[in-house]
Amino acid sequence: MYNVSAAYRTAIRKNTRKYAWSGVVTATDGKSYPFGQKDIVMGSGTLTRSCSGDKDLELGSVYASELDISLFTSVDRYTLYGGSITLAFALTLSDGSTETVPVGVFSIWEATRTANVLSIKAYDAMLSFDKKTGAVNGLSRTPYQWLRLICTACDVPLGITEAEVSAMTNGTGTFTLVQTDDIKTYRDLLCHVACVLCGVCQIDRSGSLVIRQFLTAGAETIPAGRRFSSTLADYITRYTGMYATYKVGGLTEYFHETPDDGLIYNIGTNALLQIEDDTARHSAVQAILDRLAAVEYTPFEAELPCDPSFDPADLLSFSGGHADGERDLLAVAMREASEETGLSVRPAAEGIFSLENLTVEGHMKNGAWVPGHIHMNVTYLLQAESDALREAAEGVKDQAQHEQQR
């Protein structure tokens, strides 16, 4: 997540906000063309950034970010192929000042014109790594040295320090590249390096390569009022097993946590993990699994008000509902039952009694709009103490008689 001020966090969470997009288009002849909010065609402007495909984590992913935007401008489109475009978001704070969040630097690949509108398709520097590898087979390097070699060969800045890489999984080890059919470009090699580090590859907002790891703490909480819609899975995903192929030895090896009661991740044949020494190879792969096993998440789909400070691989927490983040659902059910009835209750059966996913349409509640969402209902069968139940029933009966007399 981009580092923003507390004032920004307050302003971005309001129901109404004042903001402006801006940027600069730079042509191949070196001329720059700044643009502002009024120059952007209404309804245009989409930015796609990914660190994983679909709903599963992907170690070593090397996805390029894509920007599509249409501008009112008379710039000659033929001077833009190979040029660049930068984008920024400025939010007005409560004191009237603005805080600007840089969004990214992108290379222009397509530029088409319709009347006075110029439509641009641009990608970040990840595509620069689509370059055939040189003589790298057999080289031994630390992960940081591999990253530096790759960035130098492809003329992309490296935005992460040696100390930061060393602090990651396997960050201080030395790994020898054993050429496989999977590595044809530096982008392929980059994928293998990031996998060894148990991370994903991203081009940051300044156009530099960074490695990010999936977070295990420090979630940004998104309450129901800040979601236009959301659909959450009814399960938690975690990995406790891993397959890795040692091609040189003709082995597919299995690694696991204790207890081994989660999903299995297959890292396949990693060209940097073809280590002849069994102990060293097993240690490197187990370290990847240990880091991955610390990551737990619930797959979801959601529409949120735009907040450009978010980055791929950030950790989000959705609040709302009775549980509101508490993982012991039986304790939540017993607490709710006691609060609603005043009774002392205990479980009448082990485990969940029923599980339902209910569609809730958007509606007003207490003067605020609640967006449409999926309500997950977990039901437990509880039993009240007989004396307390009798007293409660008599209290209800007395109240009903009193109402009739009135």
C-alpha positions, 0 to 999 in steps of 0.5 A: 500500500502506498504510504499516505497520510492519516488525513488522506485515509479520512478523506478517502473514506467519506461518502463524498470526495473531491479529487482529480486525475492528471498525467503527462504524455511524453512522445518519442521526440521528447515533447511532453503533453500534460493533461488534467481531469477535464482532458480525460473523456468521461467514462474512460480510464481503466487500470488493470493490476494483478499479482495472481490469476483468478482466486488462487495465489500465484508465486512468482507471477510476472503480470504486466499492468495495463492502462487504457485511457482516452484524452481530448488532445490533438497530439500526433498519435504517430509520435507516441508509439514507444513513448510514455504516459504517467498518471497521478491521483490528487485528493482534496483533504479536509483542510482544503489542501491536496495529497497526490498519489502517483499511480504509475509509469507506462509505455505506450503500445497503441494510440488510435484517434477518433475525431478529437479523441486520442485513445491510448493503451499502455503497459508497465515495464514488465514487458521489457523483460520479454527479452531472450536470456543471454549466457546465464546457464550455470551461473550462481547468484544470490536472489538479489544478484539475479534480480540485478542481472535481469534488470541490467540486461533489460534496462529496468530500474531495480526498486528493492535493496539488497537488505530487503531481498536478504530479509525474504525467504531464501534471500541470503542463499546462492542458487545456480541456474540449471537451464530448463525448457521453461526459461526462454526470456528474462521474464521467465527467469524473473518468475523463478527468482521470485518463486524462490523468494516466495513472492511476486513481481511488480513494477512499482509506481516509479517504474522500478521492479520490486518483489512483494510477498503476500501479507500476513498482518496489517490488513486494511479494514473495509466496512460494509458501507464502503463496498458497493457490492461484495461476494465472499467465499464460505471458506478460508484458503491456506496451504500446508503441502507443496510439490516440487520437481527435482528434474535432475534426479527424476523426482517429484518431492512432497513437503508439508507442514504439521498438521498437513490439513490444508491445500497443496501448492505445486511449484513445478520445476524451478530452475534455481532449485535443481540443487544436488545436495538433498539437505540444501534443496529440501531446506530451500523448498521447505522455507518457501512452504513455511512462508506460504503456510503463514498466509490465510485468505478468503476468496472474494469479489467486490466493487469498492470506491476507488482508492489508488493507494492500494497495491496488488498483494495488499491485505484487506479485511471485510467487516460487517455481520455478527462475527465481524472478523471473529473466527470462533463462530460458535462463540459468536452464536452463543453470545448472540443467543444470550444477548437476544434472549437473556438465557444461558446457553450451551451447544446441543450438538457438535459442529455446524447445524446448517450453512446458507448463503443468502442474497441480500439486495441493496437497501436503506438501514438507519438512514444509510445505504447498505449495498447488495451482498451475499450474507453467509448464515452459519447456524448452530444448535444451542440448548438453554438451561431448563430453569432459565427457559421456563422463567423466560417463557413465563416472563413472555406470558406475563407480558402478553397478558399485561398487553391484553389487559391494556 
